[in-house]
């Protein structure tokens, strides 16, 4: 299943190829302070692939906090963060915001809370390597 998503103005867009097609899509509402403040609800398909296109890179703010192992890609024009990435052992992993999805049947989303506060950095990176999207491509300056 191909899932399209984007920030509100379209500067940051993505195509997530969910393979095999999902019976349900986990929608994890992270309880960290950043996600709580902006309503971050994330998903990933570790067998899928993600293509992120940034039309104007100068309008993207990259925000890190806490362990600084994840980078939120925030559109400086509209304020939406549709993608979070993490560089682990020379590879980029990512999750996407279900709130940025376009045209996805909402009944597929299985909402659940998520808390990662108890994880140390090693456990956090290990979890990301197992469950985040590993086949990630960023294209800057694309339309």
Order of alpha helices (4+ residues) and beta strands (2+ residues): beta-beta-beta-alpha-beta-beta-beta-beta-beta-beta-beta-beta-alpha-beta
